[in-house]
Amino acid sequence: MSEKEFGQKWDRCLADCAVKFGTGLGLGIVFSVVFFKRRTWPIVFGTGLGLGMAYSNCQNDLRSRYVLHSKVAKEQ
Amino acid sequence: MAAKILPVVKFATKVTIAGGALYVAYDSGLLGDSKEGSVTLGRAKAAIPPAVEEWMKYFGFELPATPKIEFSPLDAWNSGVQKSIHALSVTPSTVSDYTKQGLQYVKDLTK
């Protein structure tokens, strides 16, 4: 992976982290207010979910160069 | 009869609100790939100035103009990293130079 590509991937990772953190936080707040009587744990859970999704996306993005991609040949 | 339906209606409203928020997040690509997330971020950044202007016109007051900050955290961070690593890499030779100078000075004193 070239330096430039690597830098772009990291930039995408960080931006994605911020987006998913905000989304998780927002959805956690919505669910906490609507369903769970304004407790704290749905907010923390949602934020954790968002961060976990961001981590997983980052991992797949950084690994995609080295993963073998195959196609299933159709039976004739 | 109204008393029996009310909890159901309340629950249905809650489900609608929460489900709607979840659907909006899914539809705008916030829960997807990192590429989609950065696209959404770009769209949101582009949509903020017109929205802020609309709100300002509605309320009838001017927000103070954001001051131009010349400081770039990225450049500061990068230069900080480079300077620290450079300092670390020259430490052995610098220390040995200073030690030699110190020993030479002490030798000169004892001559």
N, CA and C atoms of all chains as a GROMACS GRO file, in nm:
protein
  561
    1MET      N    1   0.085  -0.119   0.000
    1MET     CA    2   0.000   0.000   0.000
    1MET      C    3   0.088   0.123   0.000
    2SER      N    4   0.064   0.216  -0.092
    2SER     CA    5   0.149   0.336  -0.098
    2SER      C    6   0.117   0.427   0.019
    3GLU      N    7   0.212   0.519   0.046
    3GLU     CA    8   0.193   0.612   0.158
    3GLU      C    9   0.066   0.695   0.140
    4LYS      N   10   0.045   0.738   0.015
    4LYS     CA   11  -0.070   0.825  -0.011
    4LYS      C   12  -0.201   0.750   0.017
    5GLU      N   13  -0.206   0.625  -0.035
    5GLU     CA   14  -0.327   0.544  -0.017
    5GLU      C   15  -0.350   0.518   0.132
    6PHE      N   16  -0.239   0.489   0.203
    6PHE     CA   17  -0.247   0.463   0.345
    6PHE      C   18  -0.301   0.584   0.420
    7GLY      N   19  -0.248   0.703   0.384
    7GLY     CA   20  -0.296   0.825   0.448
    7GLY      C   21  -0.443   0.850   0.422
    8GLN      N   22  -0.486   0.823   0.296
    8GLN     CA   23  -0.627   0.843   0.265
    8GLN      C   24  -0.714   0.748   0.346
    9LYS      N   25  -0.667   0.623   0.359
    9LYS     CA   26  -0.745   0.527   0.436
    9LYS      C   27  -0.757   0.570   0.581
   10TRP      N   28  -0.649   0.621   0.640
   10TRP     CA   29  -0.654   0.666   0.777
   10TRP      C   30  -0.749   0.785   0.792
   11ASP      N   31  -0.743   0.878   0.694
   11ASP     CA   32  -0.834   0.993   0.699
   11ASP      C   33  -0.979   0.948   0.698
   12ARG      N   34  -1.007   0.850   0.607
   12ARG     CA   35  -1.143   0.798   0.598
   12ARG      C   36  -1.183   0.733   0.730
   13CYS      N   37  -1.087   0.659   0.789
   13CYS     CA   38  -1.112   0.592   0.917
   13CYS      C   39  -1.153   0.691   1.023
   14LEU      N   40  -1.075   0.801   1.037
   14LEU     CA   41  -1.104   0.898   1.143
   14LEU      C   42  -1.236   0.968   1.120
   15ALA      N   43  -1.263   1.005   0.992
   15ALA     CA   44  -1.390   1.070   0.963
   15ALA      C   45  -1.506   0.976   0.995
   16ASP      N   46  -1.489   0.848   0.955
   16ASP     CA   47  -1.593   0.750   0.981
   16ASP      C   48  -1.614   0.732   1.130
   17CYS      N   49  -1.502   0.734   1.207
   17CYS     CA   50  -1.511   0.723   1.354
   17CYS      C   51  -1.597   0.834   1.410
   18ALA      N   52  -1.570   0.959   1.365
   18ALA     CA   53  -1.646   1.073   1.416
   18ALA      C   54  -1.793   1.060   1.381
   19VAL      N   55  -1.821   1.020   1.254
   19VAL     CA   56  -1.960   1.010   1.210
   19VAL      C   57  -2.034   0.904   1.291
   20LYS      N   58  -1.970   0.787   1.307
   20LYS     CA   59  -2.039   0.678   1.376
   20LYS      C   60  -2.054   0.708   1.525
   21PHE      N   61  -1.955   0.777   1.584
   21PHE     CA   62  -1.966   0.816   1.724
   21PHE      C   63  -2.088   0.905   1.742
   22GLY      N   64  -2.098   1.008   1.653
   22GLY     CA   65  -2.212   1.099   1.662
   22GLY      C   66  -2.344   1.028   1.640
   23THR      N   67  -2.348   0.940   1.538
   23THR     CA   68  -2.472   0.867   1.510
   23THR      C   69  -2.512   0.780   1.628
   24GLY      N   70  -2.413   0.704   1.682
   24GLY     CA   71  -2.442   0.617   1.796
   24GLY      C   72  -2.491   0.697   1.915
   25LEU      N   73  -2.424   0.810   1.940
   25LEU     CA   74  -2.465   0.895   2.051
   25LEU      C   75  -2.607   0.945   2.032
   26GLY      N   76  -2.636   0.994   1.910
   26GLY     CA   77  -2.769   1.047   1.882
   26GLY      C   78  -2.877   0.942   1.897
   27LEU      N   79  -2.854   0.826   1.834
   27LEU     CA   80  -2.954   0.720   1.842
   27LEU      C   81  -2.968   0.670   1.986
   28GLY      N   82  -2.857   0.665   2.060
   28GLY     CA   83  -2.863   0.625   2.199
   28GLY      C   84  -2.948   0.722   2.280
   29ILE      N   85  -2.930   0.852   2.254
   29ILE     CA   86  -3.009   0.952   2.326
   29ILE      C   87  -3.157   0.936   2.292
   30VAL      N   88  -3.186   0.916   2.162
   30VAL     CA   89  -3.327   0.901   2.121
   30VAL      C   90  -3.389   0.781   2.191
   31PHE      N   91  -3.319   0.668   2.187
   31PHE     CA   92  -3.375   0.548   2.248
   31PHE      C   93  -3.386   0.562   2.400
   32SER      N   94  -3.287   0.630   2.459
   32SER     CA   95  -3.291   0.646   2.605
   32SER      C   96  -3.411   0.730   2.647
   33VAL      N   97  -3.434   0.840   2.572
   33VAL     CA   98  -3.546   0.928   2.608
   33VAL      C   99  -3.679   0.860   2.581
   34VAL      N  100  -3.688   0.789   2.466
   34VAL     CA  101  -3.818   0.737   2.423
   34VAL      C  102  -3.856   0.611   2.500
   35PHE      N  103  -3.761   0.518   2.516
   35PHE     CA  104  -3.799   0.388   2.571
   35PHE      C  105  -3.753   0.364   2.714
   36PHE      N  106  -3.637   0.420   2.752
   36PHE     CA  107  -3.574   0.372   2.875
   36PHE      C  108  -3.570   0.477   2.984
   37LYS      N  109  -3.663   0.570   2.984
   37LYS     CA  110  -3.681   0.665   3.095
   37LYS      C  111  -3.553   0.742   3.126
   38ARG      N  112  -3.483   0.786   3.021
   38ARG     CA  113  -3.367   0.875   3.034
   38ARG      C  114  -3.255   0.816   3.116
   39ARG      N  115  -3.240   0.684   3.111
   39ARG     CA  116  -3.124   0.626   3.179
   39ARG      C  117  -3.000   0.648   3.095
   40THR      N  118  -2.884   0.622   3.157
   40THR     CA  119  -2.759   0.651   3.087
   40THR      C  120  -2.714   0.535   2.997
   41TRP      N  121  -2.750   0.412   3.035
   41TRP     CA  122  -2.688   0.300   2.966
   41TRP      C  123  -2.720   0.290   2.817
   42PRO      N  124  -2.841   0.329   2.770
   42PRO     CA  125  -2.859   0.320   2.624
   42PRO      C  126  -2.767   0.415   2.548
   43ILE      N  127  -2.738   0.531   2.608
   43ILE     CA  128  -2.649   0.627   2.541
   43ILE      C  129  -2.510   0.567   2.528
   44VAL      N  130  -2.462   0.508   2.640
   44VAL     CA  131  -2.328   0.448   2.637
   44VAL      C  132  -2.325   0.331   2.540
   45PHE      N  133  -2.432   0.251   2.541
   45PHE     CA  134  -2.441   0.136   2.452
   45PHE      C  135  -2.439   0.178   2.307
   46GLY      N  136  -2.520   0.282   2.274
   46GLY     CA  137  -2.523   0.331   2.136
   46GLY      C  138  -2.388   0.384   2.092
   47THR      N  139  -2.323   0.461   2.181
   47THR     CA  140  -2.190   0.514   2.147
   47THR      C  141  -2.092   0.400   2.123
   48GLY      N  142  -2.098   0.298   2.211
   48GLY     CA  143  -2.010   0.184   2.194
   48GLY      C  144  -2.035   0.111   2.064
   49LEU      N  145  -2.164   0.096   2.028
   49LEU     CA  146  -2.197   0.032   1.900
   49LEU      C  147  -2.137   0.110   1.784
   50GLY      N  148  -2.153   0.244   1.790
   50GLY     CA  149  -2.099   0.327   1.682
   50GLY      C  150  -1.949   0.313   1.669
   51LEU      N  151  -1.879   0.319   1.784
   51LEU     CA  152  -1.734   0.307   1.779
   51LEU      C  153  -1.692   0.170   1.729
   52GLY      N  154  -1.767   0.066   1.771
   52GLY     CA  155  -1.735  -0.069   1.724
   52GLY      C  156  -1.753  -0.083   1.574
   53MET      N  157  -1.861  -0.022   1.520
   53MET     CA  158  -1.882  -0.025   1.374
   53MET      C  159  -1.768   0.046   1.303
   54ALA      N  160  -1.727   0.160   1.359
   54ALA     CA  161  -1.618   0.234   1.296
   54ALA      C  162  -1.490   0.152   1.296
   55TYR      N  163  -1.462   0.084   1.410
   55TYR     CA  164  -1.341   0.002   1.420
   55TYR      C  165  -1.344  -0.109   1.318
   56SER      N  166  -1.460  -0.174   1.306
   56SER     CA  167  -1.473  -0.285   1.211
   56SER      C  168  -1.454  -0.237   1.068
   57ASN      N  169  -1.513  -0.122   1.036
   57ASN     CA  170  -1.497  -0.067   0.901
   57ASN      C  171  -1.351  -0.037   0.871
   58CYS      N  172  -1.284   0.027   0.970
   58CYS     CA  173  -1.142   0.059   0.955
   58CYS      C  174  -1.062  -0.067   0.928
   59GLN      N  175  -1.092  -0.170   1.007
   59GLN     CA  176  -1.016  -0.295   0.996
   59GLN      C  177  -1.032  -0.353   0.856
   60ASN      N  178  -1.157  -0.360   0.808
   60ASN     CA  179  -1.180  -0.415   0.675
   60ASN      C  180  -1.114  -0.331   0.568
   61ASP      N  181  -1.120  -0.198   0.585
   61ASP     CA  182  -1.062  -0.109   0.485
   61ASP      C  183  -0.910  -0.128   0.477
   62LEU      N  184  -0.846  -0.135   0.594
   62LEU     CA  185  -0.700  -0.148   0.592
   62LEU      C  186  -0.655  -0.286   0.548
   63ARG      N  187  -0.741  -0.387   0.566
   63ARG     CA  188  -0.702  -0.523   0.528
   63ARG      C  189  -0.736  -0.554   0.385
   64SER      N  190  -0.822  -0.470   0.320
   64SER     CA  191  -0.879  -0.509   0.190
   64SER      C  192  -0.772  -0.532   0.085
   65ARG      N  193  -0.655  -0.466   0.102
   65ARG     CA  194  -0.549  -0.483   0.003
   65ARG      C  195  -0.495  -0.624   0.000
   66TYR      N  196  -0.496  -0.688   0.118
   66TYR     CA  197  -0.426  -0.816   0.131
   66TYR      C  198  -0.520  -0.935   0.132
   67VAL      N  199  -0.651  -0.907   0.119
   67VAL     CA  200  -0.748  -1.017   0.120
   67VAL      C  201  -0.768  -1.064  -0.023
   68LEU      N  202  -0.775  -1.197  -0.044
   68LEU     CA  203  -0.800  -1.249  -0.177
   68LEU      C  204  -0.948  -1.239  -0.207
   69HIS      N  205  -0.978  -1.182  -0.322
   69HIS     CA  206  -1.118  -1.174  -0.362
   69HIS      C  207  -1.143  -1.277  -0.469
   70SER      N  208  -1.249  -1.355  -0.452
   70SER     CA  209  -1.277  -1.458  -0.552
   70SER      C  210  -1.420  -1.446  -0.598
   71LYS      N  211  -1.444  -1.502  -0.714
   71LYS     CA  212  -1.580  -1.505  -0.765
   71LYS      C  213  -1.619  -1.650  -0.785
   72VAL      N  214  -1.745  -1.677  -0.756
   72VAL     CA  215  -1.793  -1.814  -0.775
   72VAL      C  216  -1.832  -1.829  -0.922
   73ALA      N  217  -1.774  -1.930  -0.987
   73ALA     CA  218  -1.807  -1.952  -1.128
   73ALA      C  219  -1.943  -2.018  -1.137
   74LYS      N  220  -2.023  -1.968  -1.230
   74LYS     CA  221  -2.157  -2.025  -1.243
   74LYS      C  222  -2.147  -2.162  -1.305
   75GLU      N  223  -2.231  -2.250  -1.256
   75GLU     CA  224  -2.232  -2.385  -1.314
   75GLU      C  225  -2.296  -2.379  -1.450
   76GLN      N  226  -2.234  -2.454  -1.544
   76GLN     CA  227  -2.291  -2.451  -1.680
   76GLN      C  228  -2.356  -2.581  -1.714
   77MET      N  229  -6.296   0.315   2.698
   77MET     CA  230  -6.232   0.262   2.578
   77MET      C  231  -6.109   0.343   2.542
   78ALA      N  232  -6.117   0.474   2.560
   78ALA     CA  233  -6.001   0.559   2.532
   78ALA      C  234  -5.885   0.525   2.624
   79ALA      N  235  -5.918   0.491   2.750
   79ALA     CA  236  -5.812   0.459   2.846
   79ALA      C  237  -5.738   0.333   2.807
   80LYS      N  238  -5.808   0.243   2.735
   80LYS     CA  239  -5.742   0.118   2.696
   80LYS      C  240  -5.652   0.140   2.575
   81ILE      N  241  -5.697   0.231   2.487
   81ILE     CA  242  -5.621   0.249   2.362
   81ILE      C  243  -5.499   0.337   2.387
   82LEU      N  244  -5.508   0.428   2.486
   82LEU     CA  245  -5.401   0.528   2.503
   82LEU      C  246  -5.261   0.468   2.520
   83PRO      N  247  -5.243   0.365   2.606
   83PRO     CA  248  -5.106   0.309   2.615
   83PRO      C  249  -5.056   0.254   2.482
   84VAL      N  250  -5.148   0.192   2.407
   84VAL     CA  251  -5.109   0.137   2.276
   84VAL      C  252  -5.064   0.250   2.183
   85VAL      N  253  -5.144   0.360   2.185
   85VAL     CA  254  -5.110   0.473   2.098
   85VAL      C  255  -4.975   0.532   2.139
   86LYS      N  256  -4.956   0.544   2.272
   86LYS     CA  257  -4.827   0.598   2.319
   86LYS      C  258  -4.712   0.511   2.272
   87PHE      N  259  -4.730   0.379   2.289
   87PHE     CA  260  -4.622   0.287   2.249
   87PHE      C  261  -4.597   0.295   2.099
   88ALA      N  262  -4.708   0.303   2.022
   88ALA     CA  263  -4.693   0.311   1.876
   88ALA      C  264  -4.619   0.439   1.836
   89THR      N  265  -4.650   0.551   1.906
   89THR     CA  266  -4.579   0.676   1.876
   89THR      C  267  -4.431   0.664   1.906
   90LYS      N  268  -4.400   0.602   2.022
   90LYS     CA  269  -4.259   0.586   2.058
   90LYS      C  270  -4.186   0.502   1.955
   91VAL      N  271  -4.250   0.391   1.914
   91VAL     CA  272  -4.187   0.303   1.815
   91VAL      C  273  -4.165   0.379   1.685
   92THR      N  274  -4.265   0.462   1.647
   92THR     CA  275  -4.252   0.539   1.522
   92THR      C  276  -4.134   0.634   1.530
   93ILE      N  277  -4.123   0.706   1.643
   93ILE     CA  278  -4.015   0.804   1.656
   93ILE      C  279  -3.879   0.735   1.651
   94ALA      N  280  -3.866   0.629   1.734
   94ALA     CA  281  -3.735   0.561   1.739
   94ALA      C  282  -3.703   0.495   1.606
   95GLY      N  283  -3.804   0.428   1.548
   95GLY     CA  284  -3.784   0.361   1.420
   95GLY      C  285  -3.752   0.461   1.310
   96GLY      N  286  -3.819   0.578   1.313
   96GLY     CA  287  -3.792   0.682   1.214
   96GLY      C  288  -3.649   0.732   1.225
   97ALA      N  289  -3.602   0.755   1.349
   97ALA     CA  290  -3.464   0.801   1.368
   97ALA      C  291  -3.366   0.697   1.314
   98LEU      N  292  -3.394   0.570   1.345
   98LEU     CA  293  -3.306   0.462   1.298
   98LEU      C  294  -3.306   0.456   1.146
   99TYR      N  295  -3.425   0.471   1.086
   99TYR     CA  296  -3.434   0.462   0.940
   99TYR      C  297  -3.362   0.578   0.874
  100VAL      N  298  -3.376   0.700   0.933
  100VAL     CA  299  -3.308   0.816   0.875
  100VAL      C  300  -3.157   0.796   0.879
  101ALA      N  301  -3.108   0.742   0.994
  101ALA     CA  302  -2.963   0.718   1.005
  101ALA      C  303  -2.918   0.616   0.901
  102TYR      N  304  -2.998   0.511   0.882
  102TYR     CA  305  -2.962   0.407   0.784
  102TYR      C  306  -2.967   0.460   0.642
  103ASP      N  307  -3.071   0.538   0.614
  103ASP     CA  308  -3.093   0.584   0.477
  103ASP      C  309  -2.987   0.682   0.433
  104SER      N  310  -2.941   0.768   0.525
  104SER     CA  311  -2.841   0.867   0.486
  104SER      C  312  -2.701   0.809   0.489
  105GLY      N  313  -2.689   0.679   0.504
  105GLY     CA  314  -2.558   0.616   0.492
  105GLY      C  315  -2.469   0.633   0.613
  106LEU      N  316  -2.526   0.675   0.727
  106LEU     CA  317  -2.443   0.697   0.844
  106LEU      C  318  -2.397   0.566   0.907
  107LEU      N  319  -2.472   0.457   0.877
  107LEU     CA  320  -2.438   0.330   0.941
  107LEU      C  321  -2.365   0.237   0.847
  108GLY      N  322  -2.321   0.288   0.732
  108GLY     CA  323  -2.266   0.198   0.633
  108GLY      C  324  -2.116   0.200   0.628
  109ASP      N  325  -2.064   0.197   0.506
  109ASP     CA  326  -1.921   0.191   0.482
  109ASP      C  327  -1.857   0.324   0.516
  110SER      N  328  -1.724   0.323   0.529
  110SER     CA  329  -1.656   0.449   0.563
  110SER      C  330  -1.664   0.548   0.449
  111LYS      N  331  -1.672   0.496   0.324
  111LYS     CA  332  -1.682   0.588   0.210
  111LYS      C  333  -1.815   0.662   0.215
  112GLU      N  334  -1.924   0.586   0.242
  112GLU     CA  335  -2.056   0.651   0.250
  112GLU      C  336  -2.058   0.754   0.361
  113GLY      N  337  -1.992   0.720   0.475
  113GLY     CA  338  -1.991   0.813   0.588
  113GLY      C  339  -1.923   0.944   0.552
  114SER      N  340  -1.810   0.937   0.480
  114SER     CA  341  -1.741   1.060   0.444
  114SER      C  342  -1.822   1.140   0.342
  115VAL      N  343  -1.897   1.068   0.254
  115VAL     CA  344  -1.984   1.139   0.159
  115VAL      C  345  -2.090   1.217   0.234
  116THR      N  346  -2.152   1.149   0.335
  116THR     CA  347  -2.255   1.217   0.414
  116THR      C  348  -2.198   1.336   0.489
  117LEU      N  349  -2.076   1.319   0.542
  117LEU     CA  350  -2.010   1.429   0.614
  117LEU      C  351  -1.989   1.548   0.521
  118GLY      N  352  -1.944   1.518   0.396
  118GLY     CA  353  -1.924   1.627   0.300
  118GLY      C  354  -2.053   1.698   0.269
  119ARG      N  355  -2.161   1.619   0.250
  119ARG     CA  356  -2.290   1.680   0.219
  119ARG      C  357  -2.338   1.766   0.334
  120ALA      N  358  -2.317   1.718   0.460
  120ALA     CA  359  -2.360   1.795   0.577
  120ALA      C  360  -2.281   1.925   0.587
  121LYS      N  361  -2.148   1.917   0.562
  121LYS     CA  362  -2.065   2.038   0.567
  121LYS      C  363  -2.112   2.139   0.465
  122ALA      N  364  -2.148   2.089   0.343
  122ALA     CA  365  -2.192   2.180   0.237
  122ALA      C  366  -2.328   2.239   0.269
  123ALA      N  367  -2.410   2.164   0.346
  123ALA     CA  368  -2.546   2.211   0.372
  123ALA      C  369  -2.554   2.306   0.490
  124ILE      N  370  -2.449   2.313   0.574
  124ILE     CA  371  -2.459   2.395   0.694
  124ILE      C  372  -2.465   2.544   0.665
  125PRO      N  373  -2.376   2.604   0.580
  125PRO     CA  374  -2.383   2.750   0.563
  125PRO      C  375  -2.518   2.800   0.514
  126PRO      N  376  -2.581   2.737   0.409
  126PRO     CA  377  -2.714   2.788   0.370
  126PRO      C  378  -2.816   2.776   0.483
  127ALA      N  379  -2.808   2.665   0.560
  127ALA     CA  380  -2.904   2.647   0.670
  127ALA      C  381  -2.885   2.754   0.777
  128VAL      N  382  -2.756   2.784   0.809
  128VAL     CA  383  -2.728   2.889   0.909
  128VAL      C  384  -2.781   3.023   0.861
  129GLU      N  385  -2.761   3.051   0.727
  129GLU     CA  386  -2.810   3.179   0.673
  129GLU      C  387  -2.962   3.188   0.684
  130GLU      N  388  -3.030   3.076   0.651
  130GLU     CA  389  -3.176   3.075   0.661
  130GLU      C  390  -3.223   3.108   0.801
  131TRP      N  391  -3.157   3.041   0.900
  131TRP     CA  392  -3.197   3.064   1.040
  131TRP      C  393  -3.173   3.208   1.081
  132MET      N  394  -3.058   3.265   1.031
  132MET     CA  395  -3.026   3.403   1.067
  132MET      C  396  -3.131   3.498   1.012
  133LYS      N  397  -3.173   3.471   0.886
  133LYS     CA  398  -3.275   3.558   0.827
  133LYS      C  399  -3.405   3.546   0.905
  134TYR      N  400  -3.436   3.424   0.948
  134TYR     CA  401  -3.562   3.401   1.020
  134TYR      C  402  -3.563   3.476   1.152
  135PHE      N  403  -3.449   3.470   1.225
  135PHE     CA  404  -3.445   3.534   1.356
  135PHE      C  405  -3.408   3.680   1.348
  136GLY      N  406  -3.347   3.721   1.238
  136GLY     CA  407  -3.321   3.863   1.218
  136GLY      C  408  -3.201   3.916   1.292
  137PHE      N  409  -3.102   3.831   1.324
  137PHE     CA  410  -2.979   3.888   1.377
  137PHE      C  411  -2.859   3.821   1.311
  138GLU      N  412  -2.750   3.894   1.313
  138GLU     CA  413  -2.630   3.845   1.247
  138GLU      C  414  -2.541   3.773   1.347
  139LEU      N  415  -2.499   3.656   1.311
  139LEU     CA  416  -2.398   3.589   1.393
  139LEU      C  417  -2.264   3.658   1.368
  140PRO      N  418  -2.179   3.671   1.471
  140PRO     CA  419  -2.047   3.729   1.445
  140PRO      C  420  -1.968   3.639   1.353
  141ALA      N  421  -1.893   3.699   1.263
  141ALA     CA  422  -1.816   3.620   1.166
  141ALA      C  423  -1.711   3.538   1.239
  142THR      N  424  -1.699   3.412   1.201
  142THR     CA  425  -1.600   3.327   1.267
  142THR      C  426  -1.461   3.382   1.239
  143PRO      N  427  -1.380   3.400   1.344
  143PRO     CA  428  -1.246   3.455   1.322
  143PRO      C  429  -1.160   3.356   1.247
  144LYS      N  430  -1.077   3.408   1.158
  144LYS     CA  431  -0.990   3.321   1.079
  144LYS      C  432  -0.874   3.276   1.168
  145ILE      N  433  -0.864   3.148   1.190
  145ILE     CA  434  -0.755   3.098   1.272
  145ILE      C  435  -0.643   3.053   1.181
  146GLU      N  436  -0.524   3.112   1.200
  146GLU     CA  437  -0.413   3.076   1.113
  146GLU      C  438  -0.346   2.948   1.158
  147PHE      N  439  -0.381   2.901   1.275
  147PHE     CA  440  -0.313   2.786   1.334
  147PHE      C  441  -0.369   2.657   1.272
  148SER      N  442  -0.281   2.572   1.224
  148SER     CA  443  -0.326   2.445   1.170
  148SER      C  444  -0.280   2.334   1.262
  149PRO      N  445  -0.373   2.267   1.331
  149PRO     CA  446  -0.329   2.164   1.426
  149PRO      C  447  -0.252   2.053   1.358
  150LEU      N  448  -0.292   2.022   1.232
  150LEU     CA  449  -0.225   1.913   1.161
  150LEU      C  450  -0.078   1.944   1.140
  151ASP      N  451  -0.051   2.067   1.090
  151ASP     CA  452   0.090   2.105   1.067
  151ASP      C  453   0.167   2.109   1.198
  152ALA      N  454   0.102   2.162   1.302
  152ALA     CA  455   0.170   2.170   1.432
  152ALA      C  456   0.204   2.031   1.482
  153TRP      N  457   0.106   1.939   1.471
  153TRP     CA  458   0.129   1.803   1.517
  153TRP      C  459   0.241   1.738   1.438
  154ASN      N  460   0.233   1.748   1.304
  154ASN     CA  461   0.335   1.684   1.220
  154ASN      C  462   0.473   1.736   1.252
  155SER      N  463   0.486   1.870   1.264
  155SER     CA  464   0.618   1.925   1.291
  155SER      C  465   0.664   1.885   1.430
  156GLY      N  466   0.572   1.874   1.525
  156GLY     CA  467   0.608   1.829   1.660
  156GLY      C  468   0.663   1.688   1.658
  157VAL      N  469   0.594   1.600   1.583
  157VAL     CA  470   0.640   1.461   1.574
  157VAL      C  471   0.778   1.455   1.512
  158GLN      N  472   0.796   1.531   1.401
  158GLN     CA  473   0.926   1.527   1.333
  158GLN      C  474   1.037   1.576   1.424
  159LYS      N  475   1.010   1.688   1.496
  159LYS     CA  476   1.115   1.744   1.582
  159LYS      C  477   1.150   1.646   1.693
  160SER      N  478   1.047   1.582   1.755
  160SER     CA  479   1.077   1.491   1.866
  160SER      C  480   1.159   1.372   1.818
  161ILE      N  481   1.118   1.313   1.705
  161ILE     CA  482   1.190   1.195   1.657
  161ILE      C  483   1.331   1.232   1.617
  162HIS      N  484   1.349   1.351   1.554
  162HIS     CA  485   1.483   1.395   1.518
  162HIS      C  486   1.568   1.412   1.643
  163ALA      N  487   1.508   1.474   1.747
  163ALA     CA  488   1.583   1.493   1.872
  163ALA      C  489   1.624   1.358   1.932
  164LEU      N  490   1.530   1.261   1.928
  164LEU     CA  491   1.561   1.127   1.979
  164LEU      C  492   1.674   1.063   1.900
  165SER      N  493   1.674   1.085   1.768
  165SER     CA  494   1.774   1.016   1.686
  165SER      C  495   1.911   1.076   1.704
  166VAL      N  496   1.920   1.209   1.736
  166VAL     CA  497   2.055   1.268   1.752
  166VAL      C  498   2.103   1.262   1.897
  167THR      N  499   2.018   1.211   1.988
  167THR     CA  500   2.056   1.210   2.130
  167THR      C  501   2.186   1.135   2.157
  168PRO      N  502   2.206   1.011   2.105
  168PRO     CA  503   2.330   0.940   2.138
  168PRO      C  504   2.455   1.018   2.099
  169SER      N  505   2.457   1.072   1.974
  169SER     CA  506   2.578   1.143   1.931
  169SER      C  507   2.596   1.271   2.011
  170THR      N  508   2.486   1.342   2.040
  170THR     CA  509   2.499   1.466   2.118
  170THR      C  510   2.552   1.437   2.258
  171VAL      N  511   2.499   1.332   2.319
  171VAL     CA  512   2.543   1.297   2.455
  171VAL      C  513   2.690   1.260   2.455
  172SER      N  514   2.730   1.182   2.354
  172SER     CA  515   2.873   1.141   2.352
  172SER      C  516   2.962   1.262   2.329
  173ASP      N  517   2.918   1.356   2.244
  173ASP     CA  518   2.996   1.479   2.224
  173ASP      C  519   3.015   1.554   2.354
  174TYR      N  520   2.902   1.574   2.423
  174TYR     CA  521   2.910   1.650   2.548
  174TYR      C  522   2.996   1.580   2.651
  175THR      N  523   2.987   1.445   2.654
  175THR     CA  524   3.070   1.370   2.750
  175THR      C  525   3.218   1.388   2.718
  176LYS      N  526   3.249   1.379   2.587
  176LYS     CA  527   3.390   1.398   2.546
  176LYS      C  528   3.438   1.536   2.586
  177GLN      N  529   3.352   1.636   2.558
  177GLN     CA  530   3.392   1.773   2.592
  177GLN      C  531   3.415   1.787   2.743
  178GLY      N  532   3.321   1.728   2.820
  178GLY     CA  533   3.332   1.736   2.965
  178GLY      C  534   3.459   1.670   3.015
  179LEU      N  535   3.490   1.549   2.961
  179LEU     CA  536   3.611   1.477   3.003
  179LEU      C  537   3.736   1.556   2.964
  180GLN      N  538   3.732   1.614   2.842
  180GLN     CA  539   3.846   1.694   2.796
  180GLN      C  540   3.869   1.811   2.890
  181TYR      N  541   3.757   1.878   2.929
  181TYR     CA  542   3.766   1.992   3.021
  181TYR      C  543   3.828   1.951   3.154
  182VAL      N  544   3.784   1.836   3.205
  182VAL     CA  545   3.838   1.789   3.334
  182VAL      C  546   3.986   1.756   3.318
  183LYS      N  547   4.021   1.692   3.204
  183LYS     CA  548   4.164   1.660   3.180
  183LYS      C  549   4.247   1.787   3.178
  184ASP      N  550   4.192   1.889   3.108
  184ASP     CA  551   4.266   2.016   3.100
  184ASP      C  552   4.286   2.075   3.237
  185LEU      N  553   4.185   2.060   3.322
  185LEU     CA  554   4.196   2.116   3.457
  185LEU      C  555   4.307   2.047   3.536
  186THR      N  556   4.317   1.913   3.514
  186THR     CA  557   4.412   1.838   3.597
  186THR      C  558   4.553   1.846   3.539
  187LYS      N  559   4.570   1.905   3.419
  187LYS     CA  560   4.708   1.910   3.362
  187LYS      C  561   4.797   2.006   3.438
   0.00000   0.00000   0.00000
